[in-house]
Amino acid sequence: MKHASKVGILLVILYIICLAYKFIISDPSVAQLHLLLLELSLPGFTGFTIGSIIWGGVLAFIYGFAGSRVFHVLHRNCCEPK
């Protein structure tokens, strides 16, 4: 459970970096593609509004947490010290 939370936090950090990258992009067509990819990967993300950004962070954490839990169910002994 502790490991799954760390993976969820890592995905939130990557999400924040992805949001910051939007302000570095100078080409408008690349910025539009970046926004479209965020909208496709995070259901409910509609743009750079406060509610949408928070919702994207929540979804990023859930994706990381759930993905880590599924991985650990399928590979029970992968992270235990030997």
trRosetta pair geometry for C-beta under 8 A, 3 or more apart (Angstrom, degrees):
i j d omega theta_ij theta_ji phi_ij phi_ji
1 4 5.7 -51 -149 33 32 113
1 5 6.8 34 152 -20 62 102
2 5 5.9 -53 -155 32 33 112
2 6 6.8 34 149 -19 63 104
3 6 5.6 -54 -153 34 36 113
3 7 6.6 35 151 -18 67 103
3 68 6.2 -161 120 174 88 134
3 72 7.2 123 81 -70 130 140
3 79 6.4 61 -105 132 166 169
4 7 5.7 -52 -149 36 35 111
4 8 6.4 39 150 -20 65 105
4 64 7.6 145 -177 130 64 75
4 65 4.8 69 160 -149 101 65
4 66 8.0 80 -164 -45 120 17
4 68 3.9 173 -117 93 72 127
4 69 5.1 31 -111 -56 143 80
4 72 7.2 -88 -65 0 103 138
5 8 5.5 -52 -149 36 34 115
5 9 6.4 34 153 -18 66 104
5 65 6.5 23 -89 -107 42 101
6 9 5.7 -52 -147 36 32 110
6 10 6.4 38 151 -23 64 103
7 10 5.5 -49 -149 33 34 116
7 11 6.7 33 153 -17 64 102
7 64 4.4 -170 130 172 81 100
7 65 6.7 155 79 -82 96 37
7 67 6.9 -125 139 77 138 97
7 68 4.0 147 44 -60 154 137
8 11 5.9 -55 -153 35 32 109
8 12 6.7 34 149 -19 64 103
8 60 7.6 123 -167 123 66 66
8 61 4.1 52 178 -160 106 68
8 62 7.2 56 -131 -48 116 16
8 63 7.8 140 -120 65 75 52
8 64 3.8 162 -98 86 43 113
8 65 3.9 12 -69 -52 126 86
8 68 7.2 -96 -39 9 77 131
9 12 5.5 -50 -150 34 37 114
9 13 6.5 40 150 -20 66 102
9 61 7.0 28 -71 -117 40 94
9 64 7.4 -132 17 103 31 155
10 13 5.7 -53 -151 34 33 113
10 14 6.5 32 151 -16 65 105
10 64 6.2 166 61 -145 83 149
11 14 5.5 -50 -145 39 36 112
11 15 6.2 44 151 -24 65 103
11 60 4.5 -169 133 169 101 90
11 61 6.4 172 76 -86 109 33
11 63 6.0 -150 168 79 164 99
11 64 3.5 -160 1 -54 134 128
12 15 5.4 -50 -148 34 33 117
12 16 6.5 36 151 -21 64 101
12 57 5.3 52 -137 -157 99 85
12 60 5.0 136 -87 102 54 122
12 61 5.2 14 -57 -67 112 87
12 64 7.4 -93 -22 9 72 145
13 16 5.7 -50 -151 33 33 112
13 17 6.6 34 150 -17 63 103
14 17 5.5 -51 -149 36 35 113
14 18 6.3 40 149 -22 65 104
14 60 7.3 -167 68 -166 88 133
15 18 5.5 -52 -149 35 32 115
15 19 6.5 34 151 -19 64 102
15 56 6.1 173 -173 140 132 101
15 57 5.9 167 103 -102 146 60
15 60 4.0 -78 -45 -83 145 165
16 19 5.6 -50 -149 34 34 112
16 20 6.4 33 152 -18 65 104
16 57 7.5 39 -62 -102 85 106
17 20 5.7 -54 -147 38 33 111
17 21 6.4 43 150 -30 64 102
18 21 5.6 -46 -150 24 32 118
18 22 7.5 47 149 -31 56 91
18 34 7.9 180 -179 -171 88 106
18 38 7.1 151 142 -91 126 109
19 22 5.9 -39 -169 8 39 116
19 48 7.5 130 -152 -116 100 101
19 53 6.6 66 -121 -134 149 106
19 56 7.7 130 -69 99 120 146
20 23 6.2 -56 -170 30 47 107
20 24 7.2 42 139 -18 70 106
21 24 5.4 -58 -156 33 47 114
21 25 6.7 56 150 -34 73 97
21 34 7.1 -146 106 -150 105 145
22 25 6.0 -45 -155 16 34 115
22 31 6.3 87 -157 -141 77 90
22 34 5.7 176 -103 121 83 142
22 35 7.3 75 -125 -66 125 81
22 48 7.2 -168 110 -77 161 134
25 30 5.1 -146 -163 101 125 110
25 31 4.5 161 104 -75 135 86
25 34 6.2 -154 -35 -10 163 151
27 30 4.1 68 80 11 108 110
27 31 6.7 179 89 -12 55 85
28 31 5.4 -54 -145 38 36 114
28 32 6.3 39 155 -22 68 103
29 32 5.6 -49 -147 35 33 113
29 33 6.5 36 151 -18 63 104
30 33 5.6 -51 -148 37 34 113
30 34 6.3 41 149 -24 65 104
31 34 5.5 -49 -148 33 32 117
31 35 6.6 33 153 -17 63 103
32 35 5.8 -52 -150 36 32 111
32 36 6.4 35 151 -20 64 106
33 36 5.5 -54 -147 37 32 114
33 37 6.4 33 154 -20 66 104
34 37 5.9 -54 -149 35 29 110
34 38 6.7 29 151 -17 62 104
35 38 5.7 -54 -151 36 33 112
35 39 6.4 33 152 -18 66 106
35 47 6.8 13 -156 -116 121 67
35 48 8.0 -79 -115 -31 110 94
36 39 5.6 -55 -148 37 32 112
36 40 6.3 29 154 -18 66 107
37 40 5.7 -54 -143 38 32 110
37 41 6.1 17 163 -8 67 112
38 41 6.3 -65 -139 45 26 99
38 42 5.8 -22 176 26 66 113
38 45 5.4 -99 144 123 92 147
38 56 6.9 -9 -176 -125 108 140
39 42 7.0 -74 -125 59 18 78
39 45 5.4 -142 -104 88 50 94
39 46 7.0 62 -114 -108 105 30
39 47 8.0 7 -77 -59 110 53
41 45 8.0 -2 72 30 66 140
42 45 3.9 52 95 -14 112 130
42 55 7.5 131 161 118 117 88
42 56 4.7 34 171 -123 163 84
42 59 4.9 134 -143 85 95 150
42 60 7.2 -30 -100 -54 123 78
43 59 7.3 170 47 -122 68 152
44 52 7.3 -172 136 -130 72 74
44 55 5.2 -102 120 151 120 142
44 56 7.9 -165 90 -67 89 62
44 59 7.2 162 53 -50 115 141
45 52 5.2 98 -146 -175 56 99
45 55 6.4 -169 -81 93 66 107
45 56 4.6 57 -96 -78 120 106
45 59 7.5 -103 -44 31 106 147
46 49 6.8 -5 77 22 98 116
46 52 4.9 -118 42 -102 75 138
47 52 5.7 86 57 65 49 169
48 52 6.9 -116 -102 78 10 124
48 53 6.5 40 -149 -61 54 109
49 52 4.6 82 56 13 85 108
49 53 6.8 -156 84 -10 38 88
50 53 5.9 -58 -146 36 27 110
50 54 6.4 23 158 -15 64 108
51 54 5.9 -57 -148 38 29 108
51 55 6.2 28 155 -18 65 109
52 55 5.6 -53 -143 39 31 112
52 56 6.3 36 154 -22 64 105
53 56 5.7 -52 -149 34 30 114
53 57 6.6 32 151 -18 62 104
54 57 5.7 -54 -153 35 34 113
54 58 6.5 35 150 -19 66 103
55 58 5.6 -51 -149 34 34 113
55 59 6.4 32 154 -16 66 106
56 59 5.7 -55 -146 40 31 110
56 60 6.2 36 153 -24 65 104
57 60 5.6 -50 -145 33 31 114
57 61 6.6 31 155 -17 63 103
58 61 5.9 -57 -154 36 31 109
58 62 6.4 28 151 -17 66 108
59 62 5.5 -54 -144 39 35 112
59 63 6.1 38 156 -22 67 104
60 63 5.8 -52 -146 34 29 112
60 64 6.5 25 156 -14 62 108
61 64 5.9 -60 -149 40 30 108
61 65 6.0 27 157 -18 67 112
62 65 5.8 -57 -140 41 28 110
62 66 5.9 20 164 -12 66 112
63 66 6.2 -59 -138 43 23 103
63 67 5.9 22 162 -19 62 114
64 67 5.9 -57 -140 39 24 110
64 68 6.2 23 161 -18 62 109
65 68 6.0 -61 -152 36 25 108
65 69 6.4 23 153 -18 63 108
66 69 5.6 -54 -146 36 33 112
66 70 6.3 32 156 -18 66 105
67 70 5.9 -54 -147 37 30 110
67 71 6.3 32 154 -20 64 107
68 71 5.6 -53 -147 36 32 113
68 72 6.3 26 157 -15 66 108
69 72 5.9 -59 -147 40 29 107
69 73 6.4 32 153 -22 64 104
70 73 5.7 -52 -148 33 32 112
70 74 6.4 23 156 -12 65 109
71 74 6.0 -65 -151 42 29 105
71 75 6.1 -26 168 32 68 107
71 78 7.7 -66 151 43 95 151
72 75 6.6 -73 -124 66 27 72
72 76 6.8 65 172 -111 63 39
72 78 7.3 -129 -116 39 60 110
72 79 7.2 -43 -111 13 100 122
73 76 7.2 4 -156 -76 23 76
75 78 4.0 31 138 -33 116 127
77 80 5.2 -58 -156 25 67 120
